[in-house]
Every structure is written in structure tokens, then in C-alpha cells.
Amino acid sequence: MIGITIVFVAIAGYELQFLIRHRRKPRTFWIAGSFLAAAYLYIMAIHAYDLPSVNRIIEYVFNF
């Protein structure tokens, strides 16, 4: 779990630098941060509660 958190902190730092460097609007910060937070919470929920991965759902839907 610590490794996952470190990776997400690195991604968030890179994303923040990019948004600041390109002078994006505050709305863009909220959108990017919200997606990153949702992805982090989803990954942690899968890891903590042994939920089925989204890969199985995708394979089930597109399995011919």
C-alpha cells in the first residue's frame, strides 16, 4: 500500500507541475485532482477489500 501511495504522489506532483507550467484554470486542477483521487480510492479499495478488478469486467463484456 505504501508503494501505491508513493506512485500516486509522484503522479500527482508531475500533474501539478504540468498544470502550473501551462497556466491552466482552477477548474482543470479540480478535474484532474478529482480523477486522481477517484483512481487512488478505487485502487486502495481493491487492494484492501479484495474486490474484483475492472479487468475481469472488461474481459467479460468483450469476450467473444
NUKE-104026 format. One record per residue: residue in three letters; x, y, z of N, C-alpha, C in turn. Coordinates in nm, 2 decimals, padded with zeros to 4 digits. Layout:
<pts>
["ALA" [X Y Z] [X Y Z] [X Y Z]];
...
</pts>
This chain:
<pts>
["MET" [00.08 -00.12 00.00] [00.00 00.00 00.00] [00.09 00.13 00.00]];
["ILE" [00.20 00.12 00.06] [00.29 00.23 00.07] [00.34 00.26 -00.07]];
["GLY" [00.38 00.15 -00.15] [00.43 00.17 -00.28] [00.32 00.23 -00.37]];
["ILE" [00.20 00.19 -00.36] [00.09 00.25 -00.44] [00.08 00.40 -00.41]];
["THR" [00.09 00.43 -00.28] [00.07 00.57 -00.24] [00.19 00.66 -00.29]];
["ILE" [00.31 00.60 -00.29] [00.43 00.67 -00.34] [00.41 00.70 -00.49]];
["VAL" [00.36 00.60 -00.56] [00.34 00.62 -00.71] [00.24 00.73 -00.74]];
["PHE" [00.13 00.72 -00.66] [00.02 00.83 -00.68] [00.07 00.96 -00.64]];
["VAL" [00.16 00.98 -00.54] [00.21 01.11 -00.50] [00.30 01.16 -00.61]];
["ALA" [00.38 01.07 -00.67] [00.47 01.11 -00.78] [00.39 01.16 -00.90]];
["ILE" [00.28 01.08 -00.94] [00.19 01.12 -01.05] [00.13 01.25 -01.02]];
["ALA" [00.08 01.27 -00.90] [00.01 01.40 -00.86] [00.11 01.51 -00.87]];
["GLY" [00.23 01.49 -00.82] [00.33 01.60 -00.83] [00.36 01.64 -00.97]];
["TYR" [00.38 01.54 -01.06] [00.41 01.56 -01.20] [00.29 01.64 -01.26]];
["GLU" [00.17 01.59 -01.23] [00.05 01.66 -01.29] [00.04 01.80 -01.24]];
["LEU" [00.06 01.83 -01.12] [00.06 01.96 -01.06] [00.16 02.05 -01.13]];
["GLN" [00.28 02.00 -01.15] [00.38 02.08 -01.22] [00.34 02.12 -01.36]];
["PHE" [00.28 02.02 -01.43] [00.24 02.04 -01.56] [00.13 02.15 -01.57]];
["LEU" [00.03 02.14 -01.48] [-00.08 02.23 -01.48] [-00.03 02.37 -01.45]];
["ILE" [00.06 02.39 -01.35] [00.11 02.52 -01.32] [00.20 02.57 -01.43]];
["ARG" [00.28 02.49 -01.49] [00.37 02.53 -01.60] [00.29 02.58 -01.72]];
["HIS" [00.18 02.52 -01.75] [00.09 02.56 -01.86] [-00.02 02.65 -01.83]];
["ARG" [-00.02 02.70 -01.70] [-00.11 02.80 -01.66] [-00.26 02.77 -01.68]];
["ARG" [-00.30 02.65 -01.63] [-00.43 02.60 -01.65] [-00.53 02.67 -01.55]];
["LYS" [-00.66 02.67 -01.58] [-00.76 02.73 -01.50] [-00.78 02.64 -01.37]];
["PRO" [-00.83 02.71 -01.26] [-00.85 02.63 -01.14] [-00.95 02.51 -01.16]];
["ARG" [-01.04 02.53 -01.25] [-01.13 02.42 -01.28] [-01.06 02.29 -01.33]];
["THR" [-00.96 02.31 -01.41] [-00.87 02.20 -01.46] [-00.80 02.13 -01.34]];
["PHE" [-00.76 02.21 -01.24] [-00.70 02.15 -01.12] [-00.79 02.06 -01.05]];
["TRP" [-00.92 02.11 -01.04] [-01.02 02.03 -00.97] [-01.06 01.90 -01.04]];
["ILE" [-01.07 01.91 -01.18] [-01.10 01.79 -01.26] [-00.99 01.69 -01.25]];
["ALA" [-00.86 01.73 -01.27] [-00.75 01.64 -01.26] [-00.74 01.58 -01.12]];
["GLY" [-00.75 01.66 -01.02] [-00.74 01.61 -00.88] [-00.85 01.52 -00.85]];
["SER" [-00.97 01.54 -00.90] [-01.08 01.45 -00.87] [-01.06 01.32 -00.93]];
["PHE" [-01.02 01.31 -01.06] [-00.99 01.19 -01.13] [-00.88 01.11 -01.06]];
["LEU" [-00.78 01.18 -01.02] [-00.67 01.12 -00.95] [-00.71 01.06 -00.81]];
["ALA" [-00.79 01.14 -00.74] [-00.84 01.09 -00.61] [-00.93 00.97 -00.63]];
["ALA" [-01.02 00.97 -00.73] [-01.11 00.86 -00.75] [-01.03 00.73 -00.79]];
["ALA" [-00.93 00.75 -00.87] [-00.84 00.64 -00.91] [-00.77 00.58 -00.79]];
["TYR" [-00.72 00.67 -00.71] [-00.65 00.62 -00.59] [-00.74 00.55 -00.49]];
["LEU" [-00.86 00.60 -00.47] [-00.95 00.54 -00.38] [-01.00 00.40 -00.43]];
["TYR" [-01.01 00.39 -00.57] [-01.05 00.27 -00.63] [-00.94 00.16 -00.61]];
["ILE" [-00.82 00.20 -00.64] [-00.71 00.11 -00.63] [-00.69 00.06 -00.48]];
["MET" [-00.70 00.15 -00.39] [-00.69 00.12 -00.25] [-00.80 00.03 -00.20]];
["ALA" [-00.93 00.05 -00.25] [-01.04 -00.04 -00.21] [-01.02 -00.18 -00.27]];
["ILE" [-00.97 -00.19 -00.39] [-00.94 -00.32 -00.45] [-00.84 -00.39 -00.37]];
["HIS" [-00.73 -00.32 -00.33] [-00.62 -00.38 -00.25] [-00.67 -00.42 -00.11]];
["ALA" [-00.74 -00.33 -00.05] [-00.78 -00.36 00.09] [-00.89 -00.46 00.11]];
["TYR" [-00.99 -00.46 00.02] [-01.10 -00.55 00.04] [-01.11 -00.66 -00.06]];
["ASP" [-01.01 -00.69 -00.14] [-01.01 -00.80 -00.24] [-01.13 -00.79 -00.33]];
["LEU" [-01.16 -00.68 -00.38] [-01.27 -00.66 -00.47] [-01.22 -00.71 -00.61]];
["PRO" [-01.32 -00.75 -00.70] [-01.28 -00.79 -00.83] [-01.22 -00.67 -00.91]];
["SER" [-01.12 -00.70 -00.99] [-01.06 -00.59 -01.07] [-01.15 -00.56 -01.19]];
["VAL" [-01.13 -00.44 -01.23] [-01.21 -00.39 -01.35] [-01.17 -00.47 -01.47]];
["ASN" [-01.05 -00.53 -01.47] [-01.01 -00.61 -01.59] [-01.10 -00.73 -01.61]];
["ARG" [-01.15 -00.79 -01.51] [-01.24 -00.91 -01.52] [-01.37 -00.86 -01.59]];
["ILE" [-01.42 -00.74 -01.55] [-01.54 -00.69 -01.61] [-01.52 -00.66 -01.76]];
["ILE" [-01.41 -00.60 -01.79] [-01.38 -00.57 -01.93] [-01.37 -00.70 -02.01]];
["GLU" [-01.30 -00.80 -01.96] [-01.29 -00.93 -02.03] [-01.42 -01.00 -02.04]];
["TYR" [-01.51 -00.99 -01.95] [-01.64 -01.05 -01.95] [-01.73 -00.98 -02.06]];
["VAL" [-01.72 -00.85 -02.07] [-01.80 -00.78 -02.16] [-01.75 -00.80 -02.31]];
["PHE" [-01.62 -00.80 -02.33] [-01.57 -00.81 -02.46] [-01.52 -00.95 -02.50]];
["ASN" [-01.55 -01.05 -02.42] [-01.51 -01.19 -02.46] [-01.61 -01.24 -02.56]];
["PHE" [-01.55 -01.28 -02.68] [-01.63 -01.33 -02.79] [-01.61 -01.48 -02.80]];
</pts>
